[in-house]
Amino acid sequence: MTDTRGSLAVETLLKLVLVLVAILLIIEVMQAIVGTIVGLLQPLLMLAILGLIVLWLLDQL
């Protein structure tokens, strides 16, 4: 039986690590963008929910 551990080239491992780091950076940027959008829309969403509750209480829905 042949031992195949360590048969991966250093360049291949480096490329794999770089791809994983790039994916993590993309996820961080997307999280920041989505967080900003949600942060801007949160007051509008809360006003919409408040309006729906008031309309429901006044039997307008």
KAQUI-V269217 format. One record per residue. N is the residue number from 1. RES is the residue in one small letter. D_FIRST is the distance of its C-alpha to the first C-alpha in Angstrom with 2 decimals. Layout:
N;RES;D_FIRST
N;RES;D_FIRST
This chain:
1;m;0.00
2;t;3.78
3;d;6.60
4;t;9.32
5;r;12.04
6;g;15.17
7;s;14.75
8;l;18.13
9;a;21.08
10;v;23.91
11;e;26.40
12;t;24.61
13;l;24.60
14;l;28.23
15;k;29.21
16;l;27.70
17;v;29.64
18;l;32.77
19;v;32.63
20;l;32.35
21;v;35.28
22;a;37.30
23;i;36.79
24;l;37.96
25;l;40.99
26;i;41.89
27;i;41.75
28;e;43.98
29;v;46.49
30;m;46.65
31;q;47.16
32;a;50.01
33;i;51.62
34;v;51.48
35;g;52.76
36;t;55.67
37;i;56.57
38;v;56.49
39;g;58.51
40;l;61.13
41;l;61.31
42;q;61.34
43;p;65.16
44;l;65.79
45;l;63.52
46;m;65.31
47;l;68.69
48;a;67.66
49;i;66.59
50;l;69.86
51;g;71.83
52;l;70.19
53;i;70.99
54;v;74.60
55;l;75.02
56;w;73.62
57;l;76.00
58;l;78.92
59;d;78.00
60;q;77.64
61;l;74.22
